[in-house]
Amino acid sequence: MRQMLFDPSLGIVATGLRAPSRPDRTRYFTMTDTILVLCTCPDEASADLICAQLLNQRLAACINQLPGLTSVYRWQGKIERATEIQLIIKSHAALFEPLRQCILAHHPYEVPEILALPASQGHQPYLDWIKQETS
């Protein structure tokens, strides 16, 4: 943004560049106890079942299903490759244990992926919505 300066006593105009003002965005973000839980499923049926159970029990506010994921991993001494559905589950740290138990009760894998990652910051209205939907 250009800024014009005029000094009437000298009869000159000076120009300079001024940095645009930025709104204070920090008030929209906050530290949080929200977690993102990652879980892979072998097919749509098992993913849908787990999603329904978690949402019905209010253990999650939202779950993204990302189909077409290719996982390459070691299992029982061999390298395996599988097409899976990645679940990204939004919840709260205090609900992790019942959430984990719910996944274990409905998951077809012997050792399912269940990883909780902290959401260190987030948009406050979204965090409030997660809390409301899991209370």
N, C-alpha and C positions, 0 to 999 in steps of 0.2 A: 504494500500500500504506500503510495507516494504522499509525502507530507510537504506542504508549501509553507515557507517561513518568509515573512515580509518585515523589514525594518524600515519604517517610514522616515527616520532621520537620515538613513543612508540612501534611500530610494532604490534598494536592491531586493531581489527575491532569491532566496536560497531554497534548494530542493534537497531532500534526503529521503532515504528509505527507512521506513519504520516497520518493525515486525508486527504482523497482525495480532490483535489480542486473542487469546485463547480462553474459552470458558473453562471454569474449574470442573474438570470431569471426575476428580477424586471423590466427590461426594456421592457419586453413583456406584462406586465400587467399595466392597468391604471384605474384611477377612471373614471366613466362613467355615462351618463344619460340614459343608456339602461335600459329598464324594461322588466320583464317577467309578462305577464298577464295570469292569470288562469281563465278558463271558462269551465264549464261542459255542455255537450249537451246530449239530450236523445237518439239520434240515429245518424247513419252515414250520413244520408241525411242532417240533420240540421248542423252537424259539417262541412260537405263538403261545404255547402252553405256559412256559416260564413267564412270559410277559403278562399274561392274564392273571396268573397266580400272584405275582409281585404287585400288580396294580390293584387287584381286588383286595389284597391284604394291606394296602396302603404302605407298602415297603419301598415303593418307588413312585416318583411323580411323573416320570417320562422315561421311555426306553426307545432308543434308536435301533433299528434292525438294518444292518448293512450286509446285504447278500453278496455272494460272489467272491468272498474272501478266500484266498489260497493260503493255507497254513502248511509249513514245512517244519517238521519236528522229529526229534528222536523219541522212539517208543519201543520199549523192551528190546533194546539193542539194535534196532533197525531205523533207518531214516524213512519217514512216512510223509505223504503228501495228501492233503484233503481239501475239498471245497467246503467252506463253512459259512455260517452267518454270524457276524460279530454283533453282540449286543453291547450298547453303551447305556448303562443304567444310572439315572440321577437319583440320589438318595441322600441320607444323612449318616454321619459316622456312628451315631447312637443306634442306628438300625442295621448296621452291618451284620451282626451275628444272626438275627432272625432272617435277614435277606439271604445270607449264605446258606442257612439251613433249608430255606424254601427252594433255592436253586438245587441243592443236593437231593432233595426229595423228589424233584421232577426231571432231573437231567439224565439222559441216557448214558453219558460217559462215566467210566470208572473213576477218572480223575479230571473233572472239568476245570477249565480256566475260570478262576474267580479272583480277580485282582482289584483292590480298591485303591484309587488314586485320589489324593486330596485336591479339592478345587480351592486353591489358596485365595483367589479373589473372584468376584463376579458382579454382574449387574444386579443391584439390590432388588428391583422389582421381580426379577426372575428367581433370585434366591428366596424371596418371600413366598413366591408361588410354590416352589419346591417344598418349603416348610409347611405351607397350608395343606398341600395335597398329601403329605405324609404324616399328618397329625391326626 
